[in-house]
Amino acid sequence: MATAVPRFFIFWETYTLSTLLAPSTELEAVNRMLGSIGQTPVNTLEVSGIPDVTRALRFLRETLKDLEAAGWSWNTDRNYQLQPDPDGYIAIPTGALEVDPEDVSLNVSIRRNPETGDLSLYDADEQTFVFEEPVEVSVIWGFPFEDVPQAARTYVAIAASRKFQAQTVSSSSLDKFNEMDEQRAWNLLKRMERRVRDTNVFRVNASAQRAMRRRF
């Protein structure tokens, strides 16, 4: 008796830019928040006469700023050099949430310069806004929603939805459900951050090893 021969089929799928998923947009995040309170989604954020859209957008951006202020691999620059202007003043860059000198021996803080009206570096030891040399700092940037990684967008959208829903149509059952979603999104974001930091440590160690080999 003949033995049956199994047949295997291989399906090839061709993906194009039009079929790949795109990262979440600010509009999608706001519509997610509106959906959490049973509101109809909108086609644009440039609307008037819909207070819930304005409130949702405010909650979203506040939640994003709170997250970014903690400092992550994707919004932190180390050894960022700030140059004095012709008057010796060093203004804080636009979009910077926090600026700290890399040299811990420097007693430098951020104050509003009365001469320019800008937030600027201030040398507390010398009691002056004037610097003669550039200052290397660590900068935490406040990026817009659509300029941060998808894991961060997901967490911010869910966390903002939970706050928005709690202050609009308080529901203990919905809050419990949203809390679980928020925790899962937070865990995903933390895993992504650990993976990036581990990769960066590996690269630094590899570079150091190559430098040592060149020396000997």
Secondary structure, DSSP 4 states (H G I P E B T S, - for coil): -PPPPP----------TTTSPPPPPHHHHHHHHHHHTTPPP-S-S--SS-HHHHHHHHHHHHHHHHHHTT--TTTEEEEEEEPP-TTS--BPPTTEEEEEES-TT--EEEEE-TTT-SEEEEETTTTBS--SS-EEEEEEE---GGGS-HHHHHHHHHHHHHHHHHHHS--HHHHHHHHHHHHHHHHHHHHHHHHHHHHHHHHHHHHHHHHHHHH-
